[in-house]
Amino acid sequence: MRIGGRITSTLEYPEHMSIVFFAAGCNLLCPYCHNPELIDVDGGENIPLKELCGIIQGSSDFIDAVVITGGEPLLQSSDTKKLLECCHDYDLKTKLDTNGCYPKKLKKIIEAVDYVALDVKAPFDKYKKIIGDDVGDLVKKSMEISFDSDCFLECRTTYVPSLLNSTDIEKIAKKITCDLYTIQQFRNRTVLDEKLQNTPNTTRNELFDIATKIKPFLDRVKIKTGEFGDEIIK
């Protein structure tokens, strides 16, 4: 499996200590991507699954979860599935981060996933305009597959003021079905499109105001900023 890096984190799987594997390769070129080094499908290091499972086994005494993120892990769906199944051999929780472009592949592995974090990058009918790829219907299908399964589903949107507005976030909120909706802070460091480096970082107060407005449409809403971390909107 091609891996672009790994870390140990208490943040990527809430309330769990996890190993996080960054799968190499992504099918999208989101202008605000903060991991552009992971886009190349031939990037990273080709690590045998046996070795990855050995890393998990060797860490199982001090972790209780494994996160597979990217890039887009479902570009390597067969290896991702085997790695997720390996986690359950050691009674570890599993989390998959995905852009939602591969609902058929997601459906084949969803039983091995405890937690899905699905990026909803724009209103479903505005993906082409905002992201450059008309994949909104695929993302919606991935949302439905995840929500209908036994896993926990978090939908999340990075709020980039030059690409989205508060009306877009409200439109998303009215169309999604999930256990938790997170609005993430845009930070203009190391983004794919250099023009966005001149876009100011969104503030905690901006996100809080938007989240408060959409709270009536959703059961649980969270904002996430570098300064204040995760905040559930009451």
N, C-alpha and C positions, 0 to 999 in steps of 0.2 A: 504494500500500500504506500502511495506517495504521501509523505508527511512533511509539512513545512515547519514544524516545530512542536514543542510541547512545554507545558508549564504545570505547576501545581497551584491550585487556587481555592479560596473559600468563597469566591464571588460568582463564579460561572454557573454553579448549581446551588441555588439558595439553600442555606442551612446545611450544606454538605461540604466536606473536603474532597476535592476531586483532582484527578489528572485530566488535563485538557489536551487533546490531540488536534492539531491544525492540519486538516486535509488540504493537499495542494490541488489547485485547479478550480476555476469558476467559469460558468457560462455567461455571466453578466459583467458589464463594465459600468457599474454604478459610479457616477461622477464623484460622489463623496466617500467612496470606498476607503477605509482606513487601513486595509491590509493589502495594498496593491501587489506586494511581493508574492501573494498567494494565488494570483490569477492564472499564472502559467500552468497548464495541465502537466507539463513536463518538469515543473519546478520541484523544489524540496528534495527529499531523499527517499529512495525506494527501500522501505524497511519491510522485511518478511513479517507476515502476520504472527508467526511463531515467536518472533522477537518482541513484537508489540504485546502479545499476550503474556510473555515473560516479564515485561515491564509492569504490566498490571498485577500479575501474581506477586512480584517482588514488592509492590507498593501496597498490597491489600491490607496490611496491618495498620496503616495510618491514613488510608483514604476510605470513603464509603460511596464514592461515585466516580463515573468516568463521563467526560463530555467530549463529543466529536463535533468539531466546528470546522470552519474553513476560512476562505474558499467555500466550496460547495461539496459536502461529503457524499451526496448522492450521485456525483459523477463517478464515484468509486463504490457504487451501491453494494456490490457483492462482497467486497472486502469490509465495508462498513458494517454490513449485517453480521459477518463472522466475528468482527471485533466486538460488536454489541453482545452477541451470544456468549463470547468469552467472558465478558464482564459478569454475566449472570452465573457463570460457573463459580464465581467467588462472592456471590450474594451482594454485588455492587449495583447501585442505582445507575441508570443510564440516561443521558440527555443528548439529544440531537439538535443542532442548529442548522436550519435550512432556509433557502430562499423560496422554496415552494414550487419550483419549476418542474419537478418530476413527481407528480402525484402517483403515477403507476409504480414507480420504484419505491416511493414512500409506503404505499399500501403493502408491499411485499415484506417490509421490515418493521412495520409499526408495532407488531406484537412484542418485539425485542426492545422497545423504547418506553421508558417511564415518563419522560418529559420531552416535549417538543417546543423549541423556540422558533417560531415562524416569522420571518421578516415580511411585514406588509409594507412595502416601500412607498406605496401611493394608493389612492382610490383605485379599485380594480379596473375601472374604465379609463384611467389616465396613465397607466404604466408606460405606454409608448411615448407619451409626451415627456414624462418626468425621468424615466429610466432609460428609454431608448429601445426597449423590447416589449412587444405586445404579449405579455405573459400573465396578465391579470386573472384570466379565467383559470389558468393552471394553478395559480397561488390560491385562489378561492377553493378549488377542488382539494388541494392539499390541506387547507384549513378544515374542510368538512370531514376528510378522512381522519384527521388527527382528533377532532372534537368527538367524533363518533366512536373512537377507540377508548381504551381504558387509561390512556396516558393523560398527563396534565398538559394543557396547551396554553402557552404564552404567545400572543401576537405582539409584535413590537415594531415601532416606526421611529426612524431617526428623523427628527424635525430639522430640516434645512431651510431656513427662511427664504432663500433665493429660488428654491424649487417648490416648496409647499407653503400653504397658508393655513390659518386656523379653520377655514371652511373645509379644506381637504381633510384635516384630521377629524372634523365632525362627520364628514361623509364616510370616512373609514369606520369610525366608531359605530355608525348606524348599520353597517353592512357586515361587521365581523361577529363571530360567535366564538368565545374562548373563555378560559378560566381567569386569565389576567391579560390586560392590555397595558403595554409599557411604551411611554413616549421618551425617547432617548435624546440626550443633548448632542447637537452637532458640534464637533470640535475641528477646527480648520488646520490641524496638523497632519502632515503626510497623507493628503487625500489624492485620489487619482487625477482629478481635474484641477490643474494648478490655479485656474481662475477662481475656484472656491476658496483658495487660501486667503482671499480678500474679503470673504464673507464672515462677519463677526460670529463668534461662538454664541449659541443661544444661551440665555440665562435661566437660572432656576425659576425666577419669577415669571418669565414668559411661558415656560412649560407648565408651571403651576396654574396659571390663568387658563390655559387651553384645557388642561386636564380637568379642572373644576367645571368647565362648560360642558364637557362630554360625559362627566360622571353619571348623569341621569340615564344614559343609554347603555351603560355597562355595569356589571356587578362589581368588578375590581379594576381599578386604574392605578398605575404607578408611574412616577417620573424618575428618571435616572440621570444624574449629573456627576461630573468629576469632583465637584466641590462638596456636594452633600450626599452622594451615594443614592441609594434607593429610598424613595418616599412613597408610601401608599397614601392615596388621596381619600380622605374620610368623607 
